[in-house]
Amino acid sequence: MSRSARRFVPLLSIAFAGCGAEAAAPPPPAGPQLPPLQLVPMVPVLEELAARLPAPAEAKQRELQQLADLALQLVSGDPRTVALAERSLLADPAAFCVLEPALLHDDVAVRRRAAWLCGQSGQTVLQLPLLMRLKYELDPETVVWVADALQRLGNDSGLGWLEAAIGNEATAQQAGSLAIAALQERGIEVPAEPTWDDLRRLLRAAHARWRETGVTTRPDVAAPDPVQLEARLAKGLLTPNGWQLRPVDDARHTMRLAGQLAVPMLARTVHAEEHYIRTMPLQVLAELGPAAMAAVPAVLPVLHDPLSRAYAIRALGEIGDGSVVPFLRPLLAHEEVEVRAVTAEALGLLADEQSRPLLEARLADANEAMDVRVNAAFALRWFGPHEAADAFLATAEQSGYHEPTLRRLTDRLARH
């Protein structure tokens, strides 16, 4: 039990005096047998995959760079020459090798042009460097072009960035024009004379579908080259063992926004023998939520692992596959406070009616850890109004329980 839990349990127990608060919560029924877990060394696998990233021959790279210099307007040329170079570059399957570095150019005009060319290229795998550009780009207009390129390549997170750009007076007109085209290309009806609110509402709805499914609603998007996609994802997952935070955060950012493109690789790496490698994919799968449904069979065996169990429980709860409930219920009686707490929250998110009495028992148990009781209260509120849960959360807030945790839970309830 945490120090804060020891401090506040006596005060919070008063709220449940006379209603069975002193009785220990009964253990949940035993669950089905978990599928076996076999951890494998993943660093050699990822290194081998990352080494497969295609690299054109030097002569080809020089040819593409000459075309890119013209298309990016780094060198002068007459309009016909520039247009020919642009068409030749966009038709080349290896164009990524010159477009990707151009996204990092010091000249903002070059970055904007590079983002536009990425969107026109149809090379779906360029989503990944575009997502990374979004993380670090400070120029609002460039952000709009990157967002538009993303949505053109089948990553509907770009629609969310366009929606945000409409709220900025400096980029509203540009983002609005691109948004109308993006919505119409998805078969979404746009009013003849849409207001800013109309566009933002339609974009939010389309972006919400993307968050739910991880699949674009744009009809003309080709699948990415599988070898290049695997190589890029593997390279991102080859992060240092905990001593450099930026590479880990970069990989997490990209994969979280990649939708279903990243799910197979994430599912593969949750069985990594190296703990620092399997932790981040489990966190990303939790952030992807229902879009990561295909990863559930890979995550379930990780419930065996004491180092990753809590991450796996959180991922299963956020993904929302009700078939995992029988495996989670017994963990409400686990010896570790963290496991019981995260299990309570997951069962609430999964809205399992049979778990409601078990959660109520945890909430009412004055001997239970504070973290578990707070999460049980949250879980019960996920089902709907619950007087005891409301009272407990209010008392926890007044008593000074960890404010960021309470804010996260109450914000989720408000959105729900």
NORHU-V274361 format. One record per residue. N is the residue number from 0. RES is the residue in one small letter. PSI is psi in whole degrees, -180 to 180 (NA if undefined). OMEGA is omega in radians with two decimals (* if undefined). Layout:
n:N res:RES psi:PSI omega:OMEGA
n:N res:RES psi:PSI omega:OMEGA
//
This chain:
n:0 res:m psi:135 omega:-3.13
n:1 res:s psi:162 omega:3.13
n:2 res:r psi:-41 omega:-3.14
n:3 res:s psi:-35 omega:3.13
n:4 res:a psi:-43 omega:3.14
n:5 res:r psi:-35 omega:-3.07
n:6 res:r psi:-37 omega:-2.95
n:7 res:f psi:-10 omega:-3.13
n:8 res:v psi:-45 omega:-3.13
n:9 res:p psi:-44 omega:-3.13
n:10 res:l psi:-44 omega:-3.08
n:11 res:l psi:-25 omega:3.13
n:12 res:s psi:-26 omega:-3.13
n:13 res:i psi:-34 omega:-3.10
n:14 res:a psi:-19 omega:-3.08
n:15 res:f psi:14 omega:3.12
n:16 res:a psi:137 omega:3.09
n:17 res:g psi:4 omega:3.11
n:18 res:c psi:35 omega:3.06
n:19 res:g psi:19 omega:-3.05
n:20 res:a psi:-25 omega:-3.08
n:21 res:e psi:-12 omega:-3.12
n:22 res:a psi:135 omega:3.12
n:23 res:a psi:146 omega:3.13
n:24 res:a psi:136 omega:3.12
n:25 res:p psi:149 omega:3.14
n:26 res:p psi:144 omega:3.08
n:27 res:p psi:159 omega:3.09
n:28 res:p psi:154 omega:3.11
n:29 res:a psi:142 omega:-3.11
n:30 res:g psi:179 omega:3.11
n:31 res:p psi:165 omega:-3.13
n:32 res:q psi:131 omega:3.13
n:33 res:l psi:147 omega:3.00
n:34 res:p psi:149 omega:-3.07
n:35 res:p psi:154 omega:3.10
n:36 res:l psi:126 omega:3.06
n:37 res:q psi:106 omega:3.12
n:38 res:l psi:142 omega:-3.10
n:39 res:v psi:148 omega:3.06
n:40 res:p psi:121 omega:-3.01
n:41 res:m psi:-23 omega:-3.13
n:42 res:v psi:-47 omega:3.12
n:43 res:p psi:-36 omega:3.13
n:44 res:v psi:-47 omega:-3.13
n:45 res:l psi:-39 omega:3.11
n:46 res:e psi:-41 omega:3.12
n:47 res:e psi:-43 omega:3.12
n:48 res:l psi:-43 omega:-3.12
n:49 res:a psi:-32 omega:-3.12
n:50 res:a psi:-12 omega:-3.13
n:51 res:r psi:1 omega:3.13
n:52 res:l psi:121 omega:-3.05
n:53 res:p psi:142 omega:3.08
n:54 res:a psi:110 omega:-3.14
n:55 res:p psi:156 omega:3.08
n:56 res:a psi:158 omega:-3.07
n:57 res:e psi:-42 omega:-3.12
n:58 res:a psi:-40 omega:3.12
n:59 res:k psi:-41 omega:3.14
n:60 res:q psi:-39 omega:3.11
n:61 res:r psi:-41 omega:3.12
n:62 res:e psi:-45 omega:3.14
n:63 res:l psi:-36 omega:3.13
n:64 res:q psi:-38 omega:3.09
n:65 res:q psi:-42 omega:3.09
n:66 res:l psi:-42 omega:-3.12
n:67 res:a psi:-38 omega:3.14
n:68 res:d psi:-38 omega:3.10
n:69 res:l psi:-48 omega:-3.09
n:70 res:a psi:-33 omega:3.11
n:71 res:l psi:-2 omega:3.11
n:72 res:q psi:35 omega:3.03
n:73 res:l psi:-23 omega:3.02
n:74 res:v psi:154 omega:-3.09
n:75 res:s psi:151 omega:3.10
n:76 res:g psi:156 omega:3.12
n:77 res:d psi:159 omega:-3.05
n:78 res:p psi:-38 omega:-3.13
n:79 res:r psi:-40 omega:3.13
n:80 res:t psi:-42 omega:3.12
n:81 res:v psi:-44 omega:3.14
n:82 res:a psi:-40 omega:3.12
n:83 res:l psi:-42 omega:3.12
n:84 res:a psi:-41 omega:3.13
n:85 res:e psi:-47 omega:-3.14
n:86 res:r psi:-42 omega:-3.14
n:87 res:s psi:-41 omega:3.14
n:88 res:l psi:-47 omega:-3.09
n:89 res:l psi:-24 omega:3.14
n:90 res:a psi:-10 omega:-3.06
n:91 res:d psi:125 omega:-3.12
n:92 res:p psi:-15 omega:3.13
n:93 res:a psi:13 omega:-3.10
n:94 res:a psi:-24 omega:-3.11
n:95 res:f psi:-31 omega:-3.02
n:96 res:c psi:-17 omega:3.06
n:97 res:v psi:-25 omega:3.12
n:98 res:l psi:-39 omega:-3.11
n:99 res:e psi:-50 omega:3.10
n:100 res:p psi:-27 omega:3.13
n:101 res:a psi:-23 omega:3.08
n:102 res:l psi:-15 omega:-3.12
n:103 res:l psi:7 omega:-3.05
n:104 res:h psi:147 omega:-3.14
n:105 res:d psi:-30 omega:-3.10
n:106 res:d psi:120 omega:-3.08
n:107 res:v psi:-33 omega:3.13
n:108 res:a psi:-35 omega:3.10
n:109 res:v psi:-41 omega:3.12
n:110 res:r psi:-41 omega:3.11
n:111 res:r psi:-46 omega:-3.14
n:112 res:r psi:-39 omega:3.12
n:113 res:a psi:-42 omega:3.12
n:114 res:a psi:-43 omega:3.13
n:115 res:w psi:-43 omega:3.13
n:116 res:l psi:-38 omega:3.07
n:117 res:c psi:-45 omega:3.14
n:118 res:g psi:-36 omega:-3.14
n:119 res:q psi:-19 omega:-3.03
n:120 res:s psi:-27 omega:-3.06
n:121 res:g psi:5 omega:-3.13
n:122 res:q psi:95 omega:-2.98
n:123 res:t psi:-31 omega:-3.07
n:124 res:v psi:-16 omega:3.09
n:125 res:l psi:-6 omega:2.99
n:126 res:q psi:-41 omega:-3.00
n:127 res:l psi:-52 omega:3.06
n:128 res:p psi:-29 omega:3.07
n:129 res:l psi:-41 omega:3.09
n:130 res:l psi:-38 omega:3.10
n:131 res:m psi:-36 omega:3.10
n:132 res:r psi:-38 omega:3.13
n:133 res:l psi:-34 omega:-3.08
n:134 res:k psi:-33 omega:-3.01
n:135 res:y psi:-9 omega:-3.08
n:136 res:e psi:130 omega:-3.13
n:137 res:l psi:-16 omega:-3.11
n:138 res:d psi:118 omega:-3.05
n:139 res:p psi:-40 omega:-3.12
n:140 res:e psi:-38 omega:3.09
n:141 res:t psi:-39 omega:3.09
n:142 res:v psi:-40 omega:3.14
n:143 res:v psi:-44 omega:-3.13
n:144 res:w psi:-37 omega:3.08
n:145 res:v psi:-44 omega:3.13
n:146 res:a psi:-42 omega:3.13
n:147 res:d psi:-40 omega:3.10
n:148 res:a psi:-41 omega:3.13
n:149 res:l psi:-49 omega:-3.10
n:150 res:q psi:-32 omega:3.09
n:151 res:r psi:-32 omega:-3.12
n:152 res:l psi:6 omega:3.04
n:153 res:g psi:16 omega:3.06
n:154 res:n psi:102 omega:-3.02
n:155 res:d psi:1 omega:2.96
n:156 res:s psi:-24 omega:3.07
n:157 res:g psi:-30 omega:3.12
n:158 res:l psi:-35 omega:3.09
n:159 res:g psi:-38 omega:3.11
n:160 res:w psi:-36 omega:3.06
n:161 res:l psi:-40 omega:3.12
n:162 res:e psi:-41 omega:3.11
n:163 res:a psi:-37 omega:-3.11
n:164 res:a psi:-28 omega:3.07
n:165 res:i psi:-27 omega:3.11
n:166 res:g psi:-4 omega:3.12
n:167 res:n psi:120 omega:-3.06
n:168 res:e psi:-35 omega:-3.08
n:169 res:a psi:-26 omega:-3.07
n:170 res:t psi:2 omega:-3.02
n:171 res:a psi:-46 omega:-3.06
n:172 res:q psi:-47 omega:3.13
n:173 res:q psi:-49 omega:-3.13
n:174 res:a psi:-38 omega:3.14
n:175 res:g psi:-43 omega:3.12
n:176 res:s psi:-45 omega:3.12
n:177 res:l psi:-35 omega:-3.13
n:178 res:a psi:-41 omega:3.12
n:179 res:i psi:-46 omega:3.13
n:180 res:a psi:-43 omega:-3.12
n:181 res:a psi:-41 omega:3.13
n:182 res:l psi:-44 omega:-3.13
n:183 res:q psi:-38 omega:3.12
n:184 res:e psi:-19 omega:3.06
n:185 res:r psi:6 omega:-3.14
n:186 res:g psi:18 omega:3.13
n:187 res:i psi:126 omega:-3.10
n:188 res:e psi:126 omega:3.13
n:189 res:v psi:133 omega:3.10
n:190 res:p psi:152 omega:-3.11
n:191 res:a psi:-39 omega:3.10
n:192 res:e psi:76 omega:-3.04
n:193 res:p psi:145 omega:2.99
n:194 res:t psi:168 omega:3.06
n:195 res:w psi:-40 omega:3.14
n:196 res:d psi:-38 omega:3.09
n:197 res:d psi:-50 omega:-3.09
n:198 res:l psi:-44 omega:-3.11
n:199 res:r psi:-37 omega:3.10
n:200 res:r psi:-46 omega:-3.14
n:201 res:l psi:-40 omega:3.12
n:202 res:l psi:-41 omega:3.12
n:203 res:r psi:-41 omega:-3.14
n:204 res:a psi:-43 omega:3.13
n:205 res:a psi:-39 omega:3.12
n:206 res:h psi:-37 omega:3.10
n:207 res:a psi:-38 omega:3.07
n:208 res:r psi:-40 omega:3.10
n:209 res:w psi:-44 omega:3.13
n:210 res:r psi:-33 omega:-3.12
n:211 res:e psi:-37 omega:-3.00
n:212 res:t psi:-28 omega:-3.05
n:213 res:g psi:15 omega:-3.10
n:214 res:v psi:134 omega:-3.11
n:215 res:t psi:152 omega:3.02
n:216 res:t psi:4 omega:3.09
n:217 res:r psi:130 omega:-2.97
n:218 res:p psi:-15 omega:-2.94
n:219 res:d psi:32 omega:-3.06
n:220 res:v psi:128 omega:3.11
n:221 res:a psi:152 omega:3.08
n:222 res:a psi:145 omega:3.13
n:223 res:p psi:158 omega:3.04
n:224 res:d psi:120 omega:-3.00
n:225 res:p psi:-36 omega:-3.13
n:226 res:v psi:-46 omega:-3.13
n:227 res:q psi:-39 omega:3.12
n:228 res:l psi:-49 omega:3.13
n:229 res:e psi:-41 omega:-3.12
n:230 res:a psi:-43 omega:-3.12
n:231 res:r psi:-43 omega:3.13
n:232 res:l psi:-41 omega:3.13
n:233 res:a psi:-41 omega:3.11
n:234 res:k psi:-39 omega:3.11
n:235 res:g psi:-33 omega:-3.10
n:236 res:l psi:-13 omega:3.10
n:237 res:l psi:64 omega:-3.10
n:238 res:t psi:154 omega:3.13
n:239 res:p psi:160 omega:-3.07
n:240 res:n psi:67 omega:2.94
n:241 res:g psi:-7 omega:-3.05
n:242 res:w psi:-10 omega:3.03
n:243 res:q psi:118 omega:-3.03
n:244 res:l psi:-31 omega:-3.02
n:245 res:r psi:-46 omega:3.13
n:246 res:p psi:-38 omega:3.11
n:247 res:v psi:-45 omega:-3.13
n:248 res:d psi:-37 omega:3.10
n:249 res:d psi:-48 omega:-3.14
n:250 res:a psi:-41 omega:3.14
n:251 res:r psi:-43 omega:3.11
n:252 res:h psi:-49 omega:-3.07
n:253 res:t psi:-47 omega:-3.06
n:254 res:m psi:-30 omega:3.10
n:255 res:r psi:-34 omega:-3.11
n:256 res:l psi:0 omega:-3.07
n:257 res:a psi:-8 omega:-3.14
n:258 res:g psi:-144 omega:-3.06
n:259 res:q psi:-14 omega:3.13
n:260 res:l psi:-37 omega:-3.04
n:261 res:a psi:-14 omega:-2.97
n:262 res:v psi:-47 omega:3.14
n:263 res:p psi:-42 omega:3.12
n:264 res:m psi:-40 omega:3.11
n:265 res:l psi:-43 omega:3.13
n:266 res:a psi:-36 omega:3.14
n:267 res:r psi:-40 omega:-3.02
n:268 res:t psi:-8 omega:3.08
n:269 res:v psi:-11 omega:3.07
n:270 res:h psi:20 omega:3.13
n:271 res:a psi:137 omega:3.06
n:272 res:e psi:-31 omega:-3.14
n:273 res:e psi:115 omega:-3.03
n:274 res:h psi:-39 omega:-3.09
n:275 res:y psi:-21 omega:3.10
n:276 res:i psi:-40 omega:-3.07
n:277 res:r psi:-19 omega:-3.11
n:278 res:t psi:-50 omega:-3.07
n:279 res:m psi:-44 omega:3.07
n:280 res:p psi:-36 omega:3.09
n:281 res:l psi:-39 omega:3.10
n:282 res:q psi:-41 omega:-3.14
n:283 res:v psi:-41 omega:3.11
n:284 res:l psi:-38 omega:3.08
n:285 res:a psi:-41 omega:-3.13
n:286 res:e psi:-31 omega:3.09
n:287 res:l psi:-30 omega:3.09
n:288 res:g psi:-136 omega:-3.06
n:289 res:p psi:-24 omega:3.12
n:290 res:a psi:-17 omega:-3.13
n:291 res:a psi:21 omega:-3.07
n:292 res:m psi:-36 omega:-3.10
n:293 res:a psi:-16 omega:-3.10
n:294 res:a psi:-7 omega:-3.06
n:295 res:v psi:-47 omega:3.14
n:296 res:p psi:-30 omega:3.11
n:297 res:a psi:-32 omega:-3.09
n:298 res:v psi:-36 omega:-3.06
n:299 res:l psi:-48 omega:-3.12
n:300 res:p psi:-22 omega:-3.12
n:301 res:v psi:-13 omega:3.05
n:302 res:l psi:-17 omega:3.05
n:303 res:h psi:-27 omega:-2.91
n:304 res:d psi:117 omega:-3.10
n:305 res:p psi:-27 omega:-3.12
n:306 res:l psi:-28 omega:-3.04
n:307 res:s psi:0 omega:-3.02
n:308 res:r psi:-46 omega:-3.10
n:309 res:a psi:-40 omega:3.10
n:310 res:y psi:-40 omega:-3.13
n:311 res:a psi:-41 omega:3.11
n:312 res:i psi:-45 omega:-3.14
n:313 res:r psi:-43 omega:3.13
n:314 res:a psi:-45 omega:-3.13
n:315 res:l psi:-39 omega:3.11
n:316 res:g psi:-43 omega:-3.11
n:317 res:e psi:-35 omega:3.13
n:318 res:i psi:-40 omega:2.97
n:319 res:g psi:23 omega:3.10
n:320 res:d psi:110 omega:-3.07
n:321 res:g psi:-16 omega:-3.12
n:322 res:s psi:-15 omega:-3.10
n:323 res:v psi:-8 omega:-3.05
n:324 res:v psi:-46 omega:-3.13
n:325 res:p psi:-27 omega:3.10
n:326 res:f psi:-25 omega:-3.07
n:327 res:l psi:-35 omega:-3.04
n:328 res:r psi:-46 omega:-3.11
n:329 res:p psi:-22 omega:-3.09
n:330 res:l psi:-9 omega:3.01
n:331 res:l psi:-17 omega:3.12
n:332 res:a psi:13 omega:-3.11
n:333 res:h psi:152 omega:-3.08
n:334 res:e psi:-23 omega:-3.10
n:335 res:e psi:132 omega:-3.14
n:336 res:v psi:-45 omega:-3.09
n:337 res:e psi:-40 omega:-3.14
n:338 res:v psi:-45 omega:3.13
n:339 res:r psi:-40 omega:-3.09
n:340 res:a psi:-49 omega:-3.09
n:341 res:v psi:-30 omega:3.08
n:342 res:t psi:-42 omega:3.11
n:343 res:a psi:-46 omega:3.14
n:344 res:e psi:-43 omega:-3.12
n:345 res:a psi:-42 omega:-3.14
n:346 res:l psi:-32 omega:3.05
n:347 res:g psi:-46 omega:3.13
n:348 res:l psi:-32 omega:3.12
n:349 res:l psi:-7 omega:3.05
n:350 res:a psi:48 omega:-3.13
n:351 res:d psi:111 omega:-3.08
n:352 res:e psi:-37 omega:-3.11
n:353 res:q psi:-19 omega:3.12
n:354 res:s psi:-12 omega:-3.07
n:355 res:r psi:-49 omega:3.14
n:356 res:p psi:-35 omega:3.12
n:357 res:l psi:-40 omega:3.12
n:358 res:l psi:-39 omega:3.10
n:359 res:e psi:-36 omega:3.11
n:360 res:a psi:-39 omega:3.09
n:361 res:r psi:-42 omega:3.14
n:362 res:l psi:-40 omega:-3.04
n:363 res:a psi:-8 omega:-3.08
n:364 res:d psi:107 omega:-3.11
n:365 res:a psi:-18 omega:3.13
n:366 res:n psi:-5 omega:-3.13
n:367 res:e psi:153 omega:3.12
n:368 res:a psi:148 omega:-3.10
n:369 res:m psi:-43 omega:-3.12
n:370 res:d psi:-39 omega:-3.13
n:371 res:v psi:-43 omega:-3.10
n:372 res:r psi:-39 omega:3.10
n:373 res:v psi:-45 omega:-3.14
n:374 res:n psi:-33 omega:3.07
n:375 res:a psi:-40 omega:3.09
n:376 res:a psi:-45 omega:3.08
n:377 res:f psi:-46 omega:-3.11
n:378 res:a psi:-43 omega:-3.14
n:379 res:l psi:-36 omega:3.09
n:380 res:r psi:-24 omega:3.10
n:381 res:w psi:-29 omega:3.09
n:382 res:f psi:-29 omega:-3.06
n:383 res:g psi:-169 omega:3.14
n:384 res:p psi:138 omega:3.13
n:385 res:h psi:109 omega:-2.98
n:386 res:e psi:-46 omega:-3.10
n:387 res:a psi:-40 omega:3.13
n:388 res:a psi:-42 omega:3.10
n:389 res:d psi:-45 omega:-3.12
n:390 res:a psi:-41 omega:-3.12
n:391 res:f psi:-45 omega:3.14
n:392 res:l psi:-38 omega:3.12
n:393 res:a psi:-41 omega:3.13
n:394 res:t psi:-39 omega:3.10
n:395 res:a psi:-41 omega:3.13
n:396 res:e psi:-45 omega:-3.13
n:397 res:q psi:-27 omega:-3.06
n:398 res:s psi:-4 omega:3.08
n:399 res:g psi:22 omega:3.06
n:400 res:y psi:156 omega:-3.04
n:401 res:h psi:106 omega:-2.98
n:402 res:e psi:-42 omega:3.13
n:403 res:p psi:-38 omega:3.12
n:404 res:t psi:-47 omega:3.13
n:405 res:l psi:-39 omega:-3.13
n:406 res:r psi:-42 omega:3.12
n:407 res:r psi:-44 omega:-3.10
n:408 res:l psi:-45 omega:-3.11
n:409 res:t psi:-34 omega:3.07
n:410 res:d psi:-40 omega:3.11
n:411 res:r psi:-41 omega:3.11
n:412 res:l psi:-39 omega:3.14
n:413 res:a psi:-42 omega:3.12
n:414 res:r psi:-36 omega:-3.11
n:415 res:h psi:NA omega:*
//
